[in-house]
Amino acid sequence: MTSRTVTLLDVARAAGVSKSTVSDALQGSGRVAEATRDRVRAVAEELGYRPNSAARRLRRASTGAVGLHLPATATRLDYYMNLAFGAVERAQEDGLDMVLLAPSGAAGGRIASRVDGLLVIDPEAGDSAVPGLLDAGVPVVTGERYLGPSAGPSAAVVCDNAASLTALLDHVTERGARRPAVLAPSGSSAWATALRATARSWGLAHGVEVALRTVPFAATPAEAEETTRALLTADPAVDAVICAPDGSAPGVLRAATALGRVVGTMGGGVGTGGSNGTGGGTPPEPGTIAQSGTPAEPGTIARSGPGLLVAACVDGPATRGAEPPVTAVDLRPAAYGRACAELLCDILADRAAPDTVRRHAWSLETRASTGSPG
């Protein structure tokens, strides 16, 4: 029997209980003994039963709450905290409480009995909790698309992550970089997958070999520093490093300093104040060095050591407060959280279809780490 043909009645017959008992057991409601509840769930899983989401939504009363599932590493990342605050704020505007789900997830039936809908942010195809959440029988909005198999429709709010990394690579190239490197995140989220693919495709399209290194999805500054040290030591020609994980850019700066690389300059460390690619200054020619003992041109800084441009895929306190401040993509996480919650509210209120996809805008903030004005 396939998952498309299994009904509540089929599960009831196989488990030797009534149809209403099956319904209560799978939804975590009613007075059902724990042993019976476990037996029903085991039978439903064995038969491949999948709930009819539309029918369940019609039968169930509103709980006045929605669930939020974040990546397991989210608690130490500024990006996800801001996203969560934005989502909570928007949900409250529709009178909904936000329930933060444990990273390990929970059985879909039990979750569905406690919330009216779910937000699943940056779902990993390898996260064992995600399939159950997507098939919990309530509307689901994902923050970025889920790349794994899914039984039912889910809505999404997405960023053009390929375009944001392309903008960073174009920017450092305009500032004089000839051998860029990307510290891309590991994992199977849409964001991580897009960044790795874009680093390769941009290099092929521009005839430039991009030095691609994979780091943990939530790499710490120490991990980014270790990877950058190894990269720059093995490949001294690298003249720009784009770091993906939130908050890890300071590690790149520390590695550059330790190796005598001058961040924010090109061609041996002569900085001019530069531009953001739209005018306002010209980077020094690659290979030019202000020699010791020779007065530098007005507006330039004579330093020792080759230059290095540094940028980040996620803006935040770590990039804005670094020395020098780091050029980064502002993904506007609080606004992104609001957008995800707004779409879920619209679906719950029948203002949007359950498979709606909306776009979220980002911006490139150019700063001194790429020779651009802060």
VEXDREN-2710 file (C-alpha; in Angstrom, 1 decimal):
% VEXDREN-2710
k/r/px/py/pz
1/MET/0.0/0.0/0.0
2/THR/1.5/3.4/-1.0
3/SER/1.5/6.5/1.1
4/ARG/-1.1/8.0/-1.3
5/THR/-3.7/5.3/-0.7
6/VAL/-3.3/4.8/3.1
7/THR/-6.2/6.3/5.1
8/LEU/-7.0/6.8/8.8
9/LEU/-9.4/3.8/8.4
10/ASP/-6.5/1.6/7.1
11/VAL/-4.4/2.5/10.1
12/ALA/-7.3/1.9/12.5
13/ARG/-7.9/-1.6/11.1
14/ALA/-4.3/-2.5/11.2
15/ALA/-3.9/-1.2/14.8
16/GLY/-7.2/-2.7/16.0
17/VAL/-8.6/0.6/17.2
18/SER/-11.3/3.1/16.1
19/LYS/-10.7/5.8/13.5
20/SER/-11.2/8.5/16.1
21/THR/-8.5/6.9/18.3
22/VAL/-6.1/7.0/15.4
23/SER/-6.8/10.6/14.7
24/ASP/-6.3/11.5/18.4
25/ALA/-3.2/9.5/18.7
26/LEU/-1.5/11.0/15.6
27/GLN/-2.5/14.6/16.6
28/GLY/-1.4/14.1/20.3
29/SER/-4.9/15.0/21.5
30/GLY/-7.7/13.2/23.3
31/ARG/-7.5/10.6/26.0
32/VAL/-5.4/7.9/24.4
33/ALA/-3.2/5.6/26.5
34/GLU/0.5/6.2/25.8
35/ALA/1.0/2.5/24.7
36/THR/-1.9/2.8/22.3
37/ARG/-0.6/6.1/21.0
38/ASP/2.8/4.6/20.4
39/ARG/1.3/1.5/18.7
40/VAL/-0.9/3.7/16.3
41/ARG/2.1/5.8/15.4
42/ALA/4.2/2.8/14.7
43/VAL/1.5/1.3/12.5
44/ALA/1.0/4.6/10.6
45/GLU/4.7/4.8/9.9
46/GLU/4.9/1.2/8.8
47/LEU/2.0/1.6/6.4
48/GLY/3.4/4.9/5.1
49/TYR/0.4/7.0/6.2
50/ARG/0.6/10.7/5.4
51/PRO/-2.1/13.1/6.8
52/ASN/-4.3/15.1/4.5
53/SER/-3.1/18.6/5.5
54/ALA/-6.0/20.5/4.1
55/ALA/-8.6/18.3/5.8
56/ARG/-6.7/18.4/9.1
57/ARG/-6.6/22.2/9.0
58/LEU/-10.4/22.3/8.5
59/ARG/-11.0/20.0/11.4
60/ARG/-8.7/21.5/14.0
61/ALA/-9.3/24.6/16.1
62/SER/-6.7/27.4/16.1
63/THR/-4.0/27.2/18.8
64/GLY/-3.0/30.9/18.4
65/ALA/0.6/29.9/18.0
66/VAL/3.2/29.2/15.3
67/GLY/6.4/27.2/15.6
68/LEU/9.9/28.4/14.6
69/HIS/12.6/25.8/13.7
70/LEU/16.2/27.2/13.4
71/PRO/19.4/25.4/12.5
72/ALA/21.1/23.7/15.5
73/THR/24.0/26.3/15.4
74/ALA/21.6/29.3/15.5
75/THR/21.9/30.1/19.2
76/ARG/25.4/31.6/18.8
77/LEU/24.8/33.4/15.5
78/ASP/23.7/37.1/15.5
79/TYR/21.9/36.6/12.1
80/TYR/19.4/34.0/13.4
81/MET/18.7/35.9/16.6
82/ASN/17.8/39.0/14.7
83/LEU/15.7/36.9/12.3
84/ALA/13.8/35.3/15.2
85/PHE/13.1/38.7/16.7
86/GLY/11.7/39.9/13.4
87/ALA/9.5/36.8/13.1
88/VAL/8.2/37.1/16.6
89/GLU/7.3/40.8/16.1
90/ARG/5.4/40.1/12.9
91/ALA/3.5/37.1/14.3
92/GLN/2.4/39.1/17.3
93/GLU/0.8/41.7/15.0
94/ASP/-1.6/38.9/13.9
95/GLY/-2.2/37.9/17.5
96/LEU/0.0/34.8/17.3
97/ASP/2.6/33.6/19.8
98/MET/5.9/32.1/18.5
99/VAL/7.1/28.8/19.9
100/LEU/10.8/28.1/19.4
101/LEU/11.2/24.4/18.6
102/ALA/14.1/22.3/19.8
103/PRO/16.8/21.9/17.1
104/SER/16.2/18.1/17.1
105/GLY/12.6/18.7/16.2
106/ALA/9.7/16.6/17.3
107/ALA/7.1/14.2/15.9
108/GLY/5.0/16.0/13.4
109/GLY/1.6/15.0/14.9
110/ARG/2.6/16.4/18.3
111/ILE/3.9/19.6/16.8
112/ALA/0.7/20.0/14.7
113/SER/-1.5/19.8/17.9
114/ARG/0.3/22.8/19.4
115/VAL/0.7/25.2/16.5
116/ASP/-1.3/26.5/13.6
117/GLY/1.8/26.7/11.3
118/LEU/5.5/26.4/11.1
119/LEU/8.5/28.5/10.1
120/VAL/11.5/26.3/9.1
121/ILE/14.6/28.5/8.5
122/ASP/17.5/27.4/6.3
123/PRO/16.4/23.7/6.3
124/GLU/19.2/21.2/5.7
125/ALA/18.4/18.3/3.4
126/GLY/20.3/16.1/5.9
127/ASP/18.4/17.4/9.0
128/SER/16.3/14.4/10.2
129/ALA/13.8/16.7/11.9
130/VAL/12.8/18.6/8.8
131/PRO/10.7/16.0/6.9
132/GLY/8.4/15.5/9.8
133/LEU/8.0/19.2/10.2
134/LEU/7.1/19.7/6.5
135/ASP/4.6/16.9/6.8
136/ALA/3.1/17.9/10.1
137/GLY/-0.3/18.7/8.7
138/VAL/-0.1/22.5/9.2
139/PRO/1.0/25.2/6.8
140/VAL/4.8/25.6/6.5
141/VAL/6.9/28.4/5.3
142/THR/10.6/27.8/4.8
143/GLY/13.3/30.5/4.9
144/GLU/15.1/29.5/1.7
145/ARG/14.0/26.4/-0.2
146/TYR/14.3/22.9/1.2
147/LEU/16.4/20.8/-1.2
148/GLY/15.4/17.5/0.2
149/PRO/12.3/15.4/-0.7
150/SER/9.0/16.7/0.6
151/ALA/5.6/15.1/0.7
152/GLY/3.5/18.3/0.8
153/PRO/3.5/21.9/-0.4
154/SER/5.4/24.5/1.5
155/ALA/5.7/28.2/0.9
156/ALA/9.1/30.0/1.0
157/VAL/10.8/33.3/1.3
158/VAL/14.1/33.3/-0.7
159/CYS/17.1/35.5/-1.3
160/ASP/19.1/35.5/-4.5
161/ASN/22.3/34.1/-2.9
162/ALA/24.0/33.5/-6.2
163/ALA/23.6/37.2/-7.0
164/SER/24.9/38.3/-3.7
165/LEU/28.2/36.3/-4.0
166/THR/28.5/37.4/-7.6
167/ALA/28.3/41.0/-6.4
168/LEU/31.1/40.4/-3.9
169/LEU/33.3/38.7/-6.5
170/ASP/32.6/41.5/-9.0
171/HIS/33.4/44.1/-6.4
172/VAL/36.8/42.7/-5.3
173/THR/37.7/42.2/-8.9
174/GLU/36.8/45.9/-9.6
175/ARG/39.0/46.8/-6.7
176/GLY/42.0/45.1/-8.3
177/ALA/41.8/41.4/-7.1
178/ARG/43.1/38.8/-9.6
179/ARG/43.0/35.7/-7.5
180/PRO/40.0/35.7/-5.2
181/ALA/39.2/33.0/-2.6
182/VAL/35.9/32.0/-1.1
183/LEU/35.5/30.3/2.3
184/ALA/32.1/28.6/1.6
185/PRO/29.9/26.9/4.1
186/SER/29.5/23.1/4.2
187/GLY/26.1/21.5/4.4
188/SER/23.1/20.9/2.3
189/SER/21.1/24.1/2.9
190/ALA/20.0/26.2/-0.2
191/TRP/22.3/29.0/1.0
192/ALA/25.4/26.9/1.4
193/THR/24.8/25.0/-1.9
194/ALA/24.2/28.2/-3.9
195/LEU/27.5/29.8/-2.6
196/ARG/29.6/26.8/-3.4
197/ALA/28.1/26.5/-6.9
198/THR/28.4/30.2/-7.6
199/ALA/32.0/30.4/-6.6
200/ARG/32.7/27.7/-9.3
201/SER/30.4/29.1/-12.0
202/TRP/31.7/32.7/-11.5
203/GLY/35.3/31.5/-12.0
204/LEU/34.4/29.6/-15.1
205/ALA/32.5/32.6/-16.6
206/HIS/35.3/35.0/-15.9
207/GLY/38.3/32.8/-16.7
208/VAL/39.5/33.2/-13.1
209/GLU/40.4/30.3/-10.8
210/VAL/38.5/31.0/-7.5
211/ALA/40.3/29.3/-4.6
212/LEU/37.3/27.6/-2.9
213/ARG/37.7/26.3/0.6
214/THR/34.9/24.7/2.6
215/VAL/34.4/25.6/6.3
216/PRO/31.7/24.7/8.8
217/PHE/28.3/26.3/8.3
218/ALA/28.7/28.2/11.5
219/ALA/32.5/28.5/11.4
220/THR/34.0/30.3/14.4
221/PRO/36.6/33.1/13.9
222/ALA/39.2/30.6/15.0
223/GLU/38.2/28.2/12.3
224/ALA/38.2/30.9/9.7
225/GLU/41.6/32.1/10.9
226/GLU/43.1/28.6/10.6
227/THR/41.6/28.0/7.1
228/THR/42.8/31.4/5.9
229/ARG/46.3/30.9/7.3
230/ALA/46.6/27.6/5.5
231/LEU/45.1/29.1/2.3
232/LEU/47.4/32.2/2.1
233/THR/50.5/30.1/3.1
234/ALA/49.8/27.5/0.4
235/ASP/48.7/30.1/-2.2
236/PRO/50.3/33.5/-1.7
237/ALA/48.8/34.8/-5.0
238/VAL/45.4/35.0/-3.3
239/ASP/44.6/38.7/-3.1
240/ALA/41.0/38.6/-1.9
241/VAL/39.2/36.4/0.7
242/ILE/35.4/36.3/0.8
243/CYS/34.2/34.6/4.0
244/ALA/30.7/33.2/4.2
245/PRO/29.8/32.2/7.8
246/ASP/28.2/34.8/10.0
247/GLY/30.7/36.3/12.5
248/SER/33.8/34.6/11.3
249/ALA/35.4/37.4/9.3
250/PRO/37.6/38.6/12.2
251/GLY/39.4/35.3/11.9
252/VAL/40.3/36.2/8.3
253/LEU/41.6/39.5/9.5
254/ARG/43.8/38.0/12.2
255/ALA/45.3/35.5/9.7
256/ALA/46.1/38.3/7.3
257/THR/47.8/40.3/10.0
258/ALA/49.8/37.4/11.2
259/LEU/51.1/36.7/7.7
260/GLY/52.0/40.4/7.0
261/ARG/49.1/41.0/4.6
262/VAL/47.7/44.5/4.6
263/VAL/43.9/44.4/4.6
264/GLY/42.0/46.8/2.4
265/THR/44.9/47.5/0.0
266/MET/46.2/46.0/-3.3
267/GLY/49.6/46.0/-4.9
268/GLY/51.9/45.8/-1.9
269/GLY/49.7/47.6/0.6
270/VAL/49.2/51.1/-0.9
271/GLY/45.7/52.2/-0.2
272/THR/43.9/55.2/-1.8
273/GLY/40.6/55.3/-0.1
274/GLY/39.2/53.7/-3.3
275/SER/35.6/53.4/-4.4
276/ASN/32.7/51.0/-4.2
277/GLY/32.7/50.4/-8.0
278/THR/30.6/53.4/-8.7
279/GLY/33.2/56.1/-8.8
280/GLY/35.1/58.1/-6.2
281/GLY/38.6/56.8/-6.5
282/THR/40.8/54.3/-8.3
283/PRO/42.7/51.4/-6.7
284/PRO/46.4/51.4/-7.1
285/GLU/47.8/49.4/-10.0
286/PRO/48.6/45.8/-9.1
287/GLY/52.3/45.4/-8.3
288/THR/53.0/49.0/-7.2
289/ILE/54.6/49.5/-3.8
290/ALA/55.4/52.6/-1.9
291/GLN/59.1/52.0/-1.1
292/SER/60.5/52.6/2.3
293/GLY/62.1/56.0/2.6
294/THR/60.2/57.4/-0.4
295/PRO/57.4/59.8/0.4
296/ALA/54.0/58.3/-0.7
297/GLU/51.6/60.2/-2.9
298/PRO/49.1/62.3/-1.1
299/GLY/46.2/60.2/0.1
300/THR/48.2/57.0/0.2
301/ILE/49.6/55.0/3.1
302/ALA/53.0/53.4/2.8
303/ARG/53.1/50.0/4.5
304/SER/55.0/46.8/4.2
305/GLY/53.6/43.5/3.1
306/PRO/51.3/42.5/0.2
307/GLY/47.7/43.7/0.2
308/LEU/44.6/41.6/0.7
309/LEU/40.9/42.5/0.2
310/VAL/38.5/40.9/2.7
311/ALA/34.7/40.7/2.4
312/ALA/31.9/38.7/4.0
313/CYS/28.6/37.1/2.8
314/VAL/26.7/38.0/6.0
315/ASP/26.8/41.5/7.6
316/GLY/26.6/42.0/11.3
317/PRO/28.4/43.4/14.4
318/ALA/31.5/41.3/13.7
319/THR/31.9/42.9/10.2
320/ARG/30.8/46.4/11.1
321/GLY/33.0/46.6/14.3
322/ALA/36.1/45.0/12.8
323/GLU/39.3/46.9/12.2
324/PRO/39.2/47.7/9.4
325/PRO/35.4/47.4/8.9
326/VAL/34.6/44.6/6.5
327/THR/32.6/44.9/3.3
328/ALA/29.6/42.5/3.5
329/VAL/26.2/41.5/2.2
330/ASP/23.4/42.9/4.4
331/LEU/20.8/40.1/4.4
332/ARG/18.5/42.3/6.6
333/PRO/17.7/39.3/8.9
334/ALA/15.1/41.0/11.1
335/ALA/13.2/42.0/7.9
336/TYR/13.7/38.5/6.6
337/GLY/12.1/37.0/9.7
338/ARG/9.2/39.4/9.4
339/ALA/8.8/38.4/5.7
340/CYS/8.7/34.7/6.6
341/ALA/6.2/35.3/9.5
342/GLU/4.1/37.5/7.3
343/LEU/3.8/34.9/4.6
344/LEU/2.7/32.3/7.1
345/CYS/0.1/34.7/8.6
346/ASP/-1.2/35.4/5.1
347/ILE/-1.5/31.6/4.4
348/LEU/-3.3/31.0/7.7
349/ALA/-5.7/33.9/6.9
350/ASP/-6.2/32.6/3.3
351/ARG/-4.5/35.7/1.8
352/ALA/-1.9/33.5/0.1
353/ALA/-1.6/30.0/-1.4
354/PRO/0.3/27.4/0.6
355/ASP/3.0/27.1/-2.1
356/THR/3.7/30.9/-2.5
357/VAL/7.3/31.9/-3.0
358/ARG/8.3/35.5/-2.1
359/ARG/11.7/37.3/-2.7
360/HIS/13.7/39.1/-0.1
361/ALA/16.1/41.9/-1.0
362/TRP/19.7/42.2/0.2
363/SER/22.3/45.0/-0.2
364/LEU/26.1/45.3/-0.6
365/GLU/27.7/47.4/2.1
366/THR/31.2/48.4/1.0
367/ARG/33.8/49.3/3.6
368/ALA/37.5/49.8/4.2
369/SER/38.4/46.1/4.0
370/THR/38.1/46.3/0.2
371/GLY/39.6/49.7/-0.1
372/SER/36.1/51.3/-0.2
373/PRO/35.0/54.2/2.0
374/GLY/33.3/53.2/5.2
END
